[in-house]
Amino acid sequence: MAVSEQTLATAKQLEALSINTIRTLAMDAVQQANSGHPGAPMALAPVTYCLWQQFLRYDPADPVWPNRDRFVLSNGHASMLLYAMLYLAEVRGINPEYESVGDFAVTLDDIKRFRQLDSRTPGHPEYRWTAGVETTTGPLGQGVGNSVGMAIAGQWLAARYNQPGFEIFNYNVYAVCGDGDMMEGVASEAASLAGHLKLSNLCWIYDENHVTLDGLANVSFTEDVAERFTAYGWNVLHVTDANDLDMLAKAYNGFLQTQDRPTLIRVNSHIGYGSPHKQDTSAAHGEPLGEDEVRLVKKFYGWPEDAKFLVPDGVLETFRNGIGKRGRELRENWQAQFTEYKKKFPQLADQIERMQHRELPEGWDKNLPTFPADAKGIATRESSGKVLNVMAENVPWLVGGSADLAGSDRTRLKFDAAGDFQAGSYGGRNLHFGVREHGMAAALNGMAVSKIRAFGGTFFNFSDYMRPSIRLAALMELPTIYVFTHDSIGLGEDGPTHQPIEQLASLRAVPGLMLIRPADANEVVEAWKVIMKLEHEPAALVLSRQPLPTLDRSKYGAAAGVAKGAYILADAADGKPEVILIGTGSEVSICVSAYEQLKTAGIKARVVSMPSWGLFDSQSDEYKAKVLPPEVKARVAVEAAATLGWSQYVGPTGTIIGMRRFGASAPIKDLQKKFGFTTENVVAAARKAIGK
């Protein structure tokens, strides 16, 4: 009996030592950087320790094991909490091919270089920068929004790939969040969606400390969060003391036993908990403690006051014997099971492996439509819907939906096996995000980091509601797909509230975002080919509501030129134009019409279709000069959007026919005439450019 009591006492001592190591590493890193947030990591150290050591199904030696539990730190300002865990758990680094390379993701030296240039411990956790970081967090609400997408992905993967006797996917998603996350609208959208879908594999751990950067949260936030989540359809649990490991364990078990809805665990903590001085202010939340306070807190913990970055003997071994040992056994058992699965279900196993490496299946581009020349034409949203349905049949993990506009943006998958993703029926490939554009975009990113090829659609104007998530997709290098329709004043009578003007320029400014605005149905096909081959770039496909002529490709340039971003669509007979007309999307056909009139009048013109600035800018100087010869100064750009940025292509003497104000409510023909998007206006601009 005495031995077991001694063993228990030793275990308790190691627990306390490990938790205080997390706390002191956070304090020391922030203090040395003279920047950061020590309070939340100090308060949440026991919460995270209990989760990782007892519950998280995660192998530090293989942080991309497909069936691992996901841990998301949505309140990313507490990044030192995650970095301390990655270091102490000895999580391994990963190369770009998603293979373990053996070195540690975060070392003690990395922690000492917290928030410094090129360190693997930046101010907020960054996906693809630090192994073990499941998603980039920092903008509040985004992490929990991503976690909903991860949980959706987990349920879909289980429904599609699990077979009798083979539970290949059953992972859970844990997201730590704070009062700031709860205030952000994206979190509300995501929580509402998760409750509707009854995502029982999702657990949010809410650090209810009643503190924000401005001080006490009650100056701006007094709602009953528990009642709100109960109304959303969540299971709500309460831990009144963040330091009570038994109470925390009971709550985590409560989540695991809840099979019909997501779980919110409210955890009451104090910022900088354990400090005798700074338990009720925001100072410990938003700035270093200061050398004197650090010494006092360490004394309170029974820590050597002058020790910095101390990791006492036994702490690393505690983690090795906890999450390390348990995670290795879980992953090895899964791997053995997957080996047998591959023998019995080789096609499904091949899909899983390709998905994990962002590879496409054989024949991914088969049976794609080719559209015959047609003066009346078809809206690019219509042709996109046709291409998307073929592509989705070819790529089984192409999954997505719409923000309540599937009928308008043509993102609904209509083939027999598609089905709807709903609570209790998680194998469907059509997601109904509801009127939750931001929540949809955040969830799409969560699906993308889970290796599903995710797409989501809405009207282009409402990309404004999605922009924070789009930016993070680009930052994370995720191949998320956005299908934006109703791309210009061409949508007509709905008027300026729905007519996008500045959105093209705005999204073109996002580094790493592939934006494509195709001119006709065959350019749409080529755009989808480009998009599907992307592995580390999000894509925005910008499409028309109104029909656009399907160009005669026997007469004009091949649509395959889309792959280069811009190409010569129509040219002067001798290849030496007097004027170049450049268009995108719906305005290309206007340029073609103007070209034909100029040709009849004996004026040598060239039409350049430029569906993607980003793709064109990445081409060789030789190719760019071939398409836009520097010696041809007479240029006219035509795009029914803000003119910002076009001067780089038309030069200082060029003309831009674009929008310099918001649109208006009227039939499309009236709008085109009012704002100058007519053949006659383009011809006049071309004549003026060359002095004729």
C-alpha positions in Angstrom: 0.0 0.0 0.0 2.8 2.4 0.9 4.5 1.7 -2.5 1.3 2.6 -4.4 0.8 5.8 -2.4 4.4 6.7 -3.1 3.9 5.9 -6.8 0.8 8.1 -6.8 2.6 10.9 -5.0 5.4 10.7 -7.5 3.0 10.8 -10.4 1.2 13.8 -8.9 4.5 15.6 -8.4 5.5 14.9 -12.1 2.1 16.2 -13.2 2.6 19.5 -11.3 6.2 19.7 -12.5 5.1 19.2 -16.2 2.3 21.8 -15.9 4.6 24.3 -14.4 7.2 23.6 -17.1 4.6 24.6 -19.7 3.9 27.8 -17.7 7.5 28.8 -17.1 8.5 28.2 -20.7 5.7 30.5 -21.8 6.7 33.2 -19.3 10.4 32.9 -20.3 9.8 32.9 -24.0 7.5 36.0 -23.9 9.9 37.8 -21.5 12.9 37.1 -23.7 11.1 38.2 -26.9 9.7 41.2 -24.9 6.5 40.5 -26.9 3.6 38.1 -26.6 0.9 36.8 -24.3 2.0 34.7 -21.3 -1.3 34.8 -19.3 -3.5 32.4 -21.4 -0.7 29.7 -21.7 -0.2 29.9 -17.9 -3.9 29.5 -17.2 -4.5 26.8 -19.7 -1.5 24.6 -19.0 -3.4 22.1 -16.9 -6.3 22.0 -19.4 -4.0 21.1 -22.3 -1.8 18.8 -20.2 -4.7 16.7 -19.2 -6.1 16.5 -22.8 -2.8 15.6 -24.4 -1.6 13.2 -21.7 -4.8 11.3 -21.2 -7.1 11.7 -24.1 -5.6 13.0 -27.4 -5.1 10.2 -29.8 -2.0 11.6 -31.4 1.4 10.1 -32.2 4.2 12.8 -31.9 6.4 10.7 -34.1 3.9 10.9 -37.0 2.0 14.2 -36.8 0.3 13.6 -40.1 -1.1 10.2 -39.2 -4.5 10.4 -41.0 -6.6 9.3 -38.0 -5.0 11.5 -35.4 -7.2 13.7 -33.2 -6.9 17.3 -34.1 -5.9 20.0 -31.6 -6.7 23.6 -32.6 -5.6 26.6 -30.6 -8.1 29.1 -31.8 -7.0 31.8 -29.4 -3.7 31.8 -31.3 -2.2 34.6 -29.2 -1.6 31.8 -26.6 0.8 30.3 -29.1 3.4 29.5 -26.5 1.0 27.0 -25.0 1.1 25.0 -28.3 4.8 25.4 -28.8 5.5 24.2 -25.3 3.3 21.1 -25.9 5.0 20.4 -29.3 8.4 20.6 -27.7 7.6 18.6 -24.6 5.7 15.9 -26.5 8.6 15.8 -29.0 6.5 16.2 -32.1 8.5 15.4 -35.2 9.0 17.7 -38.2 7.4 17.0 -41.6 8.8 17.7 -45.1 6.6 19.2 -47.9 5.8 15.7 -49.2 4.0 14.9 -45.9 6.6 12.4 -44.7 8.1 12.4 -41.3 11.8 13.5 -41.5 12.8 12.8 -37.9 14.0 16.1 -36.6 11.9 17.9 -33.9 9.2 20.3 -34.9 10.0 22.7 -32.0 13.3 22.6 -30.0 14.2 24.5 -26.9 16.3 26.8 -29.1 13.1 27.5 -31.1 11.3 28.5 -27.9 14.2 30.8 -27.0 13.7 32.4 -30.4 10.0 33.0 -29.9 8.6 35.7 -32.3 12.0 36.2 -34.0 12.7 36.3 -37.7 12.4 32.9 -39.4 11.9 31.0 -36.1 9.5 28.1 -36.0 7.7 29.8 -33.1 6.1 32.8 -34.7 3.7 35.1 -32.8 0.7 33.0 -33.9 0.7 29.4 -35.0 1.2 28.9 -38.7 0.2 25.8 -40.7 2.9 24.4 -43.0 5.5 26.5 -41.1 5.6 24.5 -37.8 4.8 20.7 -37.9 2.1 19.9 -35.4 0.2 23.1 -36.1 -3.1 21.9 -37.6 -4.2 25.3 -38.9 -3.1 28.9 -38.8 -4.8 30.8 -36.0 -4.7 34.2 -34.6 -7.6 36.2 -36.1 -10.2 35.2 -33.5 -12.9 32.9 -34.5 -11.1 31.4 -37.4 -9.7 28.4 -35.5 -13.0 27.2 -34.2 -14.5 27.9 -37.7 -11.8 25.6 -39.1 -12.5 23.0 -36.5 -16.1 22.6 -37.8 -14.7 21.9 -41.2 -12.3 19.3 -39.7 -15.1 17.6 -37.9 -17.2 17.6 -41.1 -14.3 16.0 -42.9 -13.9 13.4 -40.2 -17.5 12.4 -40.4 -17.4 12.3 -44.2 -14.2 10.3 -44.3 -15.7 7.8 -41.8 -18.9 7.5 -43.8 -17.1 6.9 -47.1 -14.1 4.8 -46.1 -15.0 2.8 -43.0 -16.0 -0.8 -43.8 -17.3 -3.6 -41.6 -14.4 -4.5 -39.2 -12.3 -1.5 -40.4 -12.8 1.8 -38.6 -10.2 3.7 -40.5 -11.5 7.1 -39.5 -12.9 8.0 -36.1 -10.9 11.0 -35.0 -12.1 13.8 -32.8 -11.4 17.5 -33.1 -10.6 19.6 -30.0 -10.5 23.4 -30.3 -9.4 25.7 -27.4 -11.0 29.1 -27.6 -11.6 32.2 -25.5 -14.0 35.1 -25.0 -12.7 36.8 -28.1 -13.5 33.8 -30.2 -17.0 33.8 -28.8 -17.6 37.4 -29.7 -16.6 37.0 -33.4 -19.4 36.4 -35.8 -17.7 33.6 -37.7 -17.6 31.5 -34.5 -21.4 31.9 -34.1 -22.0 30.9 -37.7 -19.7 27.9 -37.3 -21.3 26.8 -34.0 -24.8 27.1 -35.4 -23.8 24.9 -38.4 -22.1 22.3 -36.2 -25.1 22.1 -33.9 -27.4 21.6 -37.0 -25.1 18.8 -38.3 -24.8 17.2 -34.8 -21.1 16.8 -35.2 -20.4 14.6 -32.2 -16.7 14.4 -33.0 -16.3 18.1 -32.2 -15.3 19.6 -28.8 -14.7 23.3 -28.1 -12.9 24.0 -24.8 -13.9 27.5 -23.9 -11.5 29.4 -21.6 -14.0 31.5 -19.8 -11.7 33.9 -18.0 -13.8 37.0 -18.5 -10.7 39.0 -19.8 -10.0 40.6 -23.1 -7.2 42.9 -24.2 -9.1 46.0 -23.1 -9.6 44.6 -19.6 -12.5 42.8 -18.1 -14.8 41.3 -20.7 -18.0 42.5 -19.0 -17.5 46.0 -20.5 -18.6 44.5 -23.8 -19.7 40.9 -23.3 -22.3 39.8 -20.8 -24.3 37.1 -22.7 -24.9 33.6 -21.3 -22.7 31.6 -23.6 -23.9 28.3 -22.1 -27.5 29.1 -23.0 -26.5 30.2 -26.5 -24.8 26.9 -27.2 -27.6 24.9 -25.7 -29.9 26.7 -28.1 -27.5 25.8 -30.9 -28.0 22.1 -30.0 -24.7 21.5 -28.2 -23.9 19.5 -25.1 -22.6 22.0 -22.6 -20.3 21.0 -19.7 -18.7 23.1 -17.0 -15.3 22.9 -15.3 -15.2 25.4 -12.5 -11.5 25.2 -11.9 -8.9 25.0 -14.7 -6.4 23.4 -12.3 -8.6 20.5 -11.3 -7.3 17.6 -13.5 -10.0 15.2 -12.2 -12.8 17.6 -13.2 -11.2 18.2 -16.6 -10.9 14.4 -17.2 -14.5 14.0 -16.3 -15.5 16.7 -18.8 -13.4 15.1 -21.6 -15.0 11.7 -20.9 -18.4 13.5 -21.0 -17.5 14.6 -24.5 -16.4 11.1 -25.6 -19.7 9.7 -24.3 -21.8 12.2 -26.2 -22.7 10.6 -29.5 -25.5 12.9 -30.8 -24.1 16.5 -30.8 -21.0 18.6 -30.4 -19.7 19.5 -27.0 -18.7 22.8 -25.4 -16.6 22.6 -22.2 -16.7 25.8 -20.3 -13.5 26.1 -18.2 -13.1 28.8 -15.6 -9.6 30.1 -15.4 -7.7 33.2 -14.4 -5.3 34.9 -16.7 -1.8 34.2 -15.4 -3.2 31.8 -12.8 -0.9 31.1 -10.0 0.6 34.6 -9.9 -0.2 36.3 -6.6 -0.3 39.7 -8.3 -1.7 39.6 -11.8 -4.8 37.3 -11.7 -7.4 39.9 -12.5 -5.8 42.3 -15.1 -5.1 42.2 -18.8 -1.4 42.9 -18.4 -0.5 39.3 -18.2 -2.7 38.7 -21.2 -1.2 41.1 -23.6 2.3 41.9 -22.6 5.4 40.3 -20.9 5.1 40.0 -17.1 8.4 41.8 -16.4 11.5 40.3 -14.8 10.3 41.0 -11.2 6.9 39.5 -11.7 8.4 36.4 -13.4 10.6 35.8 -10.4 7.6 36.2 -8.0 5.5 33.8 -10.1 8.3 31.2 -10.2 8.7 31.5 -6.5 5.0 30.9 -6.1 5.4 27.7 -8.3 8.3 26.6 -6.2 10.5 27.1 -9.2 14.2 28.3 -9.1 13.7 32.0 -9.5 16.8 32.6 -11.7 16.3 29.6 -13.9 15.3 30.3 -17.5 13.9 27.8 -19.9 14.3 25.1 -17.3 13.0 21.6 -18.2 13.4 19.6 -15.0 14.5 15.9 -15.1 11.6 13.6 -15.6 9.3 16.0 -17.5 10.2 14.8 -21.0 10.0 11.2 -19.8 6.5 11.9 -18.5 5.4 13.0 -21.9 7.1 10.1 -23.6 5.3 7.7 -21.2 2.0 9.5 -21.7 1.0 10.8 -25.1 4.2 9.4 -26.7 3.6 5.8 -25.7 -0.2 5.8 -26.1 0.0 7.6 -29.4 2.6 5.3 -30.9 0.5 2.2 -29.9 -2.7 3.8 -31.4 -0.9 4.7 -34.7 0.8 1.3 -35.0 -2.5 -0.5 -34.4 -4.1 1.7 -37.0 -1.3 1.1 -39.5 -1.6 -2.7 -39.1 -5.3 -2.4 -39.7 -4.8 -0.2 -42.7 -2.4 -2.7 -44.2 -5.2 -5.3 -44.1 -7.6 -2.8 -45.4 -5.4 -2.2 -48.4 -5.6 -5.9 -49.2 -9.4 -6.0 -49.0 -10.3 -2.6 -50.3 -7.4 -1.6 -52.6 -9.3 1.1 -54.5 -10.5 2.9 -51.3 -7.0 2.6 -49.8 -5.6 4.1 -53.0 -8.0 7.1 -52.7 -7.0 7.6 -49.0 -3.3 7.6 -49.9 -3.7 9.9 -52.9 -5.8 12.3 -50.8 -3.2 12.5 -48.1 -0.6 13.6 -50.6 -2.9 15.9 -52.5 -2.6 13.7 -55.6 -5.4 13.3 -58.2 -6.8 10.0 -59.2 -6.1 8.4 -62.6 -8.5 9.8 -65.2 -9.4 12.8 -63.1 -10.0 14.9 -66.3 -11.8 12.3 -68.4 -15.2 13.0 -70.0 -15.0 16.8 -69.6 -17.4 18.6 -71.9 -16.4 20.5 -75.0 -18.8 23.3 -75.9 -19.6 24.0 -79.6 -19.5 27.6 -80.9 -22.7 29.4 -80.1 -23.4 33.1 -80.6 -26.2 33.0 -78.0 -23.9 31.0 -75.6 -24.3 30.0 -72.1 -23.6 31.6 -68.7 -20.2 30.6 -67.3 -22.0 29.6 -64.1 -23.9 27.1 -66.2 -20.9 25.6 -67.9 -19.0 25.5 -64.6 -21.8 23.5 -63.0 -21.6 21.0 -65.9 -17.8 20.7 -65.5 -17.9 20.5 -61.7 -20.3 17.6 -61.9 -18.1 15.6 -64.2 -15.0 16.5 -62.2 -16.6 15.4 -59.0 -17.5 12.0 -60.4 -13.9 11.6 -61.4 -12.5 12.9 -58.1 -14.4 11.1 -55.2 -13.1 13.5 -52.5 -14.2 16.7 -54.2 -16.8 17.8 -51.7 -18.6 21.1 -51.1 -21.6 23.2 -51.3 -23.0 26.7 -51.2 -24.1 29.5 -48.8 -27.8 28.8 -49.6 -27.3 29.5 -53.3 -26.6 26.1 -54.9 -29.4 26.7 -57.4 -27.9 30.0 -58.4 -24.2 29.3 -58.4 -24.6 25.9 -59.9 -22.5 24.1 -57.2 -25.0 21.3 -56.6 -23.7 17.9 -57.5 -26.5 16.1 -59.3 -25.2 12.7 -60.2 -26.9 9.7 -58.5 -24.2 8.9 -55.9 -23.7 12.5 -54.7 -26.3 12.9 -52.0 -26.6 15.5 -49.2 -24.4 15.8 -46.1 -26.8 16.0 -43.2 -26.9 14.9 -39.5 -26.9 11.1 -39.4 -26.2 10.9 -43.1 -22.6 12.0 -43.5 -21.6 10.3 -46.8 -23.2 12.9 -49.0 -21.1 15.3 -51.0 -23.5 18.3 -51.1 -23.0 20.5 -48.1 -25.7 23.0 -47.2 -23.9 25.8 -45.4 -26.9 28.1 -45.1 -26.6 31.8 -45.2 -23.3 31.7 -43.4 -20.7 32.8 -46.0 -17.9 33.4 -43.4 -18.7 30.2 -41.5 -18.6 28.4 -44.8 -15.2 29.8 -45.8 -13.7 28.9 -42.4 -15.2 25.4 -42.6 -13.8 24.9 -46.1 -10.3 25.6 -44.9 -10.8 23.0 -42.1 -11.9 20.5 -44.7 -8.9 21.4 -46.9 -6.4 20.9 -44.1 -8.0 17.5 -43.6 -7.0 16.8 -47.2 -10.6 16.8 -48.7 -10.8 18.9 -51.9 -13.3 21.4 -50.7 -15.3 23.9 -52.7 -17.9 26.5 -51.8 -20.0 28.9 -53.8 -21.9 32.2 -53.4 -22.4 35.5 -55.3 -19.1 37.2 -56.0 -20.2 40.3 -54.1 -20.4 38.2 -50.9 -16.8 37.2 -51.1 -16.4 40.3 -48.8 -18.0 38.2 -46.1 -15.5 35.4 -46.7 -12.3 37.5 -47.2 -10.6 36.8 -43.8 -10.9 33.0 -44.5 -9.8 33.4 -48.1 -6.7 35.3 -46.9 -5.9 32.6 -44.4 -6.3 29.9 -47.1 -3.7 31.7 -49.2 -1.4 32.1 -46.1 -1.7 28.4 -45.4 -1.3 27.4 -49.0 -4.5 25.4 -49.0 -6.1 24.4 -52.4 -9.6 25.6 -51.3 -11.9 26.3 -54.2 -14.3 29.3 -54.3 -16.9 29.4 -57.0 -18.2 33.0 -57.3 -21.0 33.8 -59.6 -23.0 37.0 -60.5 -19.6 38.5 -61.2 -20.4 42.1 -62.4 -23.1 44.7 -63.2 -24.2 42.0 -65.6 -26.5 40.5 -63.0 -28.8 43.5 -63.7 -31.8 44.4 -61.7 -30.6 43.4 -58.2 -28.6 46.6 -58.3 -25.5 48.0 -56.6 -25.9 46.1 -53.3 -25.3 42.9 -55.3 -23.1 44.0 -58.1 -19.4 43.5 -57.4 -17.1 46.4 -58.3 -13.9 46.3 -56.3 -13.9 42.6 -55.5 -11.7 41.6 -58.4 -9.0 44.1 -57.5 -9.3 43.2 -53.9 -8.8 39.5 -54.4 -6.1 39.9 -57.0 -4.1 41.7 -54.3 -4.1 38.5 -52.1 -0.7 36.8 -52.4 -1.0 33.2 -53.6 -4.7 33.3 -54.5 -5.3 32.0 -58.0 -8.1 34.1 -59.5 -9.6 33.1 -62.8 -12.4 34.9 -64.7 -13.1 32.8 -67.8 -14.6 34.3 -71.0 -16.7 31.5 -72.2 -17.7 27.8 -71.6 -14.5 26.4 -73.0 -12.3 28.7 -70.9 -14.3 27.4 -67.9 -13.2 23.8 -68.7 -9.6 24.9 -68.9 -9.9 26.9 -65.7 -11.2 23.9 -63.8 -8.2 21.9 -65.2 -5.8 24.5 -63.8 -7.6 24.6 -60.5 -7.7 20.9 -59.9 -4.0 20.6 -60.3 -3.3 23.1 -57.6 -1.8 21.6 -54.5 -0.8 24.7 -52.4 -2.9 27.6 -53.7 -6.6 28.5 -53.2 -8.5 29.4 -56.3 -11.4 31.9 -57.0 -13.4 31.0 -60.1 -15.4 34.1 -61.1 -18.4 33.4 -63.3 -21.2 35.2 -65.0 -24.9 35.1 -64.5 -25.8 36.1 -68.0 -25.1 34.0 -71.1 -21.8 34.6 -72.9 -21.1 33.7 -76.5 -19.2 30.4 -76.9 -16.4 31.4 -79.2 -15.5 29.5 -82.4 -12.2 28.0 -81.5 -11.5 27.1 -85.1 -11.5 30.8 -85.8 -10.0 32.1 -82.6 -7.2 31.0 -80.3 -7.5 27.7 -78.3 -9.0 28.0 -74.8 -6.0 26.0 -73.5 -4.3 29.4 -73.3 -6.1 29.9 -70.0 -3.2 27.8 -68.4 -0.9 30.8 -69.2 -3.2 33.4 -67.7 -3.5 35.4 -70.9 -3.3 34.4 -74.6 -3.8 35.8 -78.1 -7.5 35.1 -78.9 -7.7 37.0 -82.2 -4.9 38.8 -84.1 -3.9 40.9 -87.0 -3.3 38.9 -90.2 0.4 39.7 -90.1 0.7 39.3 -86.3 1.6 43.0 -86.0 -1.3 44.8 -84.4 -1.8 48.5 -84.2 -3.9 48.2 -81.0 -4.4 45.5 -78.4 -7.8 44.9 -76.8 -7.5 43.1 -73.4 -10.5 41.7 -71.7 -11.6 39.3 -69.0 -14.7 37.3 -68.5 -17.9 38.7 -70.0 -16.1 41.6 -71.6 -13.9 39.4 -73.9 -16.8 38.8 -76.3 -17.2 42.6 -76.5 -13.5 42.9 -77.4 -14.0 40.2 -80.1 -16.9 42.1 -81.6 -14.9 45.3 -81.6 -12.0 43.5 -83.2 -14.2 42.3 -86.1 -15.5 45.8 -86.7 -12.0 47.3 -86.6 -10.8 44.5 -89.0 -13.6 45.5 -91.4 -12.4 49.1 -91.2 -8.8 48.0 -92.0 -7.5 48.5 -88.5 -5.2 45.8 -87.3 -6.2 44.8 -83.8 -5.3 42.0 -81.4 -7.6 40.6 -78.7 -6.0 39.2 -75.6 -8.1 37.1 -73.2 -6.7 37.6 -69.8 -8.6 35.3 -67.3 -5.9 35.3 -64.7 -3.4 38.1 -63.9 -1.6 35.9 -61.5 -1.0 33.1 -64.0 0.1 35.5 -66.7 2.5 37.3 -64.4 4.2 34.0 -63.6 5.0 33.3 -67.3 8.4 34.0 -68.9 9.3 37.5 -70.0 9.5 36.1 -73.6 5.9 34.8 -73.4 4.6 38.0 -71.9 6.3 40.1 -74.6 4.8 37.9 -77.2 1.3 38.4 -76.0 1.7 42.1 -75.1 4.5 43.4 -77.3 6.2 46.4 -75.6 6.3 48.4 -78.9 2.5 48.4 -79.2 1.5 51.3 -76.9 -2.1 51.6 -78.1 -4.0 49.3 -75.7 -7.5 49.2 -74.3 -8.5 47.1 -71.3 -12.2 46.2 -70.8 -13.5 44.9 -67.6 -16.8 45.6 -65.8 -15.0 46.2 -62.4 -12.8 48.7 -60.7 -9.9 49.9 -62.8 -7.3 49.5 -60.1 -4.3 47.6 -61.4 -5.0 47.7 -65.1 -2.4 50.3 -65.8 0.4 47.7 -65.5 -1.0 46.1 -68.6 -2.1 49.1 -70.7 0.8 51.4 -69.8 0.7 55.1 -69.2 -1.0 55.9 -72.5 -3.5 53.1 -72.5 -7.2 53.3 -72.0 -9.2 51.4 -69.3 -12.9 50.9 -69.8 -14.1 49.9 -66.3 -16.2 50.9 -63.3 -15.4 54.1 -61.4 -18.5 54.1 -59.3 -21.0 51.6 -58.0 -23.6 50.0 -60.4 -27.3 50.5 -60.7 -30.5 48.6 -60.8 -31.6 48.1 -64.4 -31.7 45.5 -67.2 -28.3 44.4 -68.3 -28.5 46.0 -71.7 -29.2 49.4 -70.2 -26.3 49.0 -67.7 -23.8 48.0 -70.4 -24.8 51.1 -72.4 -24.7 53.4 -69.5 -21.3 52.3 -68.3 -19.7 51.9 -71.7 -19.4 48.1 -72.1 -20.5 48.1 -75.7 -18.8 47.2 -79.0 -19.2 50.8 -80.2 -17.4 52.3 -77.1 -14.5 49.8 -77.4 -14.1 50.6 -81.1 -14.1 54.3 -80.4 -11.5 53.8 -77.6 -9.3 51.8 -80.0 -9.5 54.4 -82.7 -8.6 57.1 -80.3 -5.7 55.1 -79.0 -4.1 54.9 -82.5 -5.2 58.4 -83.6 -7.8 57.2 -86.1 
